[in-house]
Amino acid sequence: MNNQLISMYVDDELDLDEKITFVETVHADRQFKDEAVDLLRQEKRICADVADRLPALRIEKRRSA
């Protein structure tokens, strides 16, 4: 359940009651907090790895035979 709750938090899929549960769990459980932070850092790295540029390509016009 905890991994699912963290994943839903990261993906912004929680309603307000679920967000309250998440924050209360983070406050009460250090291991849960550490896992949540680790997954958030992982998500941050995944987002940073998205290519925002493509290498320039040289395409020559095809010659007719």
Secondary structure, 3 states (H helix, E strand, C coil): CHHHHHHHHHCCCCCHHHHHHHHHHHHHCHHHHHHHHHHHHHHHHHHHCCCCCCCCCCCCCCCCC
